[in-house]
């Protein structure tokens, strides 16, 4: 049985898992949807109520019936590398590839439908609350008056992107930013704006959940630091124990979201409370493993190696 890894050509995090799968002697095929059609090819036939088919890339062929698991890591957009790319070709290639793979009995990390919903920030916050996480007060609005009222109520608020990094070339970074108390919110009407109560944190927490395993890391924050993703603090990520309440909330969140993998970000306040910020269903973990030596890639490989039901 084979593990299928859907990712782009240059993905160091995927390389780490591939190395662990090789140690286990688990067959794998690395396939970039951007190479379909072209370097990547597929064929599926509807026979007596089910599709049977195969994928090929780089001289390797894998049968749909022979897949034990599928890891959706960092795939390119279907047909991105085609000789004549187009939105139509992307749609056709994506429908064919993912529709075909959805017909298999393979385990997904993560299921594409669940992953698409899990990217929606409003949905994340609702599920986080239902799961038992402390969640900062939040508003998403295009009404300047509502934004002003929210800022007046909580006094210290941050603004952040609703959708994450925009699809631009080169990629644009949108750090979470503290809003001045005398800010003019007139331009909120130009597009949905996410405002959130500012959590004065003493540390950033990244919890990587793989199946039933959790790996938490902590990095001390500088006084007044807002977005730990940008700028150095002079501190490294260090392993930290996961509080039982957080462990239970993580398990419930993933169950409600239908996820096998999630990278959770928290802000630890002065009292030690872990405030939920977001869960990235496809978040990076390579940088955490390199600094903490936590065996996250090994855990991913172990999950992918488990036979399909």
C-alpha positions in Angstrom: 0.0 0.0 0.0 1.3 3.5 -1.0 1.2 6.9 0.6 0.4 9.7 -1.7 1.8 13.1 -0.9 0.3 16.1 -2.7 2.7 19.0 -2.5 4.9 21.3 -4.6 8.4 20.5 -5.7 10.2 22.6 -3.0 8.8 21.7 0.4 11.3 21.0 3.1 8.6 20.0 5.6 7.4 17.3 3.2 11.0 16.2 2.7 11.3 15.6 6.5 8.2 13.3 6.4 9.4 11.5 3.2 12.7 10.7 5.0 10.7 9.1 7.9 8.6 7.1 5.5 11.7 5.8 3.8 13.0 4.7 7.2 9.8 2.7 7.7 10.1 1.2 4.2 6.7 2.6 3.3 6.1 3.1 -0.5 5.2 6.6 -1.4 4.5 8.8 -4.4 5.0 12.6 -4.4 2.6 14.3 -6.8 2.3 18.0 -7.6 -1.2 18.8 -8.9 0.4 21.7 -10.7 2.0 19.1 -13.0 -1.4 17.9 -14.2 -1.6 17.7 -17.2 2.0 17.3 -18.3 4.6 15.6 -16.0 1.7 14.3 -14.1 -1.0 12.1 -15.6 -4.2 10.3 -14.5 -6.7 7.9 -15.8 -9.9 6.5 -14.2 -12.6 4.2 -15.5 -16.1 3.8 -14.1 -16.6 0.0 -13.8 -19.6 -1.5 -12.1 -20.3 1.2 -9.7 -16.8 2.5 -8.9 -13.9 4.3 -10.4 -10.7 2.4 -10.9 -7.6 4.2 -12.1 -4.1 5.4 -11.5 -1.8 8.5 -11.2 1.7 8.7 -12.7 4.5 11.2 -12.3 8.3 11.0 -12.8 8.1 7.4 -14.0 6.2 6.3 -10.9 2.6 4.9 -11.1 0.2 4.4 -8.3 -3.2 2.7 -8.4 -6.2 4.2 -6.7 -6.8 0.8 -5.1 -3.3 0.8 -3.7 -3.5 4.0 -1.7 -3.4 3.7 2.1 -3.3 7.5 2.9 -3.2 10.9 1.2 -1.4 13.8 2.7 -2.5 17.2 1.3 0.6 19.1 2.3 1.3 22.1 0.0 -0.1 21.3 -3.4 0.2 23.7 -6.3 -2.9 24.8 -8.1 -3.9 22.1 -10.6 -2.5 22.8 -14.1 -0.3 25.6 -12.8 2.6 24.3 -14.8 0.7 23.4 -17.9 1.9 24.6 -21.3 -1.2 26.8 -21.7 -2.7 27.3 -18.2 -6.2 28.7 -17.8 -8.9 28.9 -15.2 -10.9 26.4 -17.2 -8.0 23.9 -17.3 -7.4 24.4 -13.6 -11.0 23.7 -12.8 -11.1 20.6 -15.0 -7.8 19.2 -13.6 -8.9 19.8 -10.0 -12.3 18.2 -10.5 -10.7 15.2 -12.1 -7.9 14.7 -9.6 -9.7 15.3 -6.3 -12.9 13.7 -7.5 -11.0 10.6 -8.4 -9.1 10.5 -5.1 -12.3 11.0 -3.2 -13.5 7.7 -4.6 -10.6 5.8 -2.8 -10.7 4.2 0.7 -7.5 6.1 1.7 -7.2 8.1 4.9 -6.8 11.8 4.3 -4.7 14.3 6.1 -6.7 16.4 5.7 -10.0 15.7 3.8 -10.3 18.5 1.2 -13.9 19.4 2.1 -13.1 19.6 5.8 -9.9 21.6 5.1 -11.8 24.1 2.9 -14.2 24.8 5.7 -11.5 24.9 8.4 -9.8 27.8 6.6 -12.8 30.1 7.3 -11.9 32.3 10.2 -15.4 33.0 11.5 -16.1 29.3 11.5 -12.8 28.6 13.3 -13.7 31.0 16.1 -17.2 29.5 16.6 -15.8 25.9 16.7 -13.0 27.1 19.1 -15.6 28.5 21.5 -17.7 25.3 21.3 -14.5 23.2 22.0 -13.8 25.1 25.2 -11.0 27.4 24.2 -10.8 31.0 25.5 -11.4 33.1 22.4 -10.8 36.9 22.4 -13.8 39.1 21.6 -13.9 39.6 17.8 -15.9 41.5 15.2 -15.8 41.3 11.4 -17.5 44.3 9.9 -17.8 46.7 7.0 -19.6 49.3 9.2 -17.2 52.0 10.4 -19.6 52.8 13.3 -19.5 49.2 14.5 -15.7 49.1 14.3 -15.5 52.4 16.4 -17.9 51.0 19.0 -15.8 47.8 19.3 -12.6 49.8 19.7 -14.1 52.0 22.3 -15.5 49.0 24.3 -12.2 47.1 24.4 -9.8 50.0 24.1 -6.8 47.8 23.0 -7.7 46.0 19.8 -5.8 44.5 16.9 -6.6 44.3 13.2 -5.8 41.2 11.2 -6.5 39.6 7.9 -9.7 37.5 7.6 -8.3 35.2 5.0 -4.6 35.1 5.7 -1.9 35.9 3.1 -3.4 37.1 -0.2 -2.5 35.2 -3.4 0.0 37.7 -4.8 3.4 37.4 -6.4 5.6 38.0 -4.5 3.5 37.0 -1.5 2.4 39.9 0.7 2.7 39.7 4.4 -0.1 41.2 6.5 1.0 41.2 10.2 -1.5 41.5 13.0 -1.3 45.2 14.1 -2.3 47.1 17.2 -4.9 49.8 16.3 -4.3 53.3 17.6 -7.0 54.5 19.9 -7.7 57.5 17.8 -7.9 55.5 14.6 -10.2 56.6 11.8 -12.4 53.6 10.8 -13.9 55.2 7.7 -12.1 52.8 5.3 -13.6 49.8 7.0 -16.5 50.1 4.5 -14.0 49.2 1.7 -13.8 45.6 2.7 -14.5 43.2 5.6 -12.3 44.1 8.6 -11.5 41.8 11.5 -10.9 43.5 14.8 -10.0 41.5 18.0 -9.4 42.3 21.6 -5.6 42.6 22.1 -4.2 39.9 24.4 -1.1 41.2 26.2 1.0 38.0 25.9 4.1 36.8 27.6 4.6 34.0 25.1 3.5 32.6 21.8 2.3 28.9 21.7 2.3 26.7 18.7 0.6 23.3 19.2 0.9 20.8 16.4 -1.7 18.1 16.6 -1.1 14.9 14.6 -3.8 12.3 15.0 -4.0 11.7 18.7 -0.6 13.3 19.5 0.1 16.9 20.4 3.4 18.7 20.3 3.4 22.1 22.0 6.2 24.7 21.8 6.6 28.0 23.5 8.5 31.2 22.6 8.9 34.0 25.0 7.5 37.3 23.6 9.0 40.7 23.9 7.0 43.3 26.0 4.3 44.8 23.8 4.9 42.4 20.9 1.8 41.9 18.8 2.6 39.4 16.0 5.1 36.8 16.9 5.6 35.7 13.2 7.5 38.9 12.4 10.6 40.2 14.0 13.1 38.5 16.3 12.7 38.2 20.1 16.0 36.7 21.0 14.2 33.6 22.2 13.8 30.2 20.6 10.9 27.8 20.6 11.1 25.3 23.5 8.9 22.3 24.2 6.1 22.9 26.8 3.6 20.6 28.4 0.0 20.8 27.2 -2.5 21.6 29.9 -5.2 18.9 30.1 -8.0 21.4 29.4 -6.2 22.5 26.2 -5.6 18.8 25.2 -9.4 18.1 25.5 -10.3 21.2 23.6 -7.9 20.3 20.8 -9.4 16.8 20.5 -12.9 18.2 20.4 -12.0 20.9 17.9 -10.5 18.4 15.5 -13.5 16.1 15.9 -15.9 18.9 15.1 -13.7 20.1 12.2 -13.1 16.6 10.8 -9.3 17.2 10.8 -6.5 14.7 11.3 -3.9 17.5 11.5 -4.0 21.0 12.9 -1.4 23.7 13.8 -2.9 25.7 16.6 -1.7 29.2 17.6 -2.3 30.6 21.1 -1.3 33.7 23.0 -0.3 33.0 26.6 -1.3 35.9 28.9 0.3 36.9 32.2 -1.9 34.4 34.1 -0.8 31.5 31.9 -4.1 31.2 29.9 -3.7 30.0 26.4 -6.0 32.2 24.2 -7.0 30.7 20.9 -5.9 32.7 17.8 -6.3 30.3 14.9 -5.9 26.7 13.7 -4.1 26.3 10.4 -5.2 23.0 8.9 -2.1 22.9 6.8 0.3 24.8 9.0 4.1 24.4 8.9 5.9 22.4 11.6 9.4 22.1 10.2 10.7 25.1 12.0 9.3 23.9 15.3 10.9 20.5 14.9 14.3 22.0 14.0 14.4 24.1 17.2 12.7 21.8 19.7 13.7 18.3 18.3 10.1 17.2 18.8 9.4 14.2 16.5 6.5 15.8 14.5 7.6 14.5 11.1 7.9 11.0 12.6 4.3 11.3 14.0 3.0 12.4 10.6 4.8 9.5 8.9 3.4 7.1 11.5 -0.2 8.3 10.9 0.3 8.1 7.1 1.7 4.5 7.5 -1.4 3.2 9.2 -3.3 0.9 6.8 -6.5 2.3 5.2 -9.7 0.9 6.7 
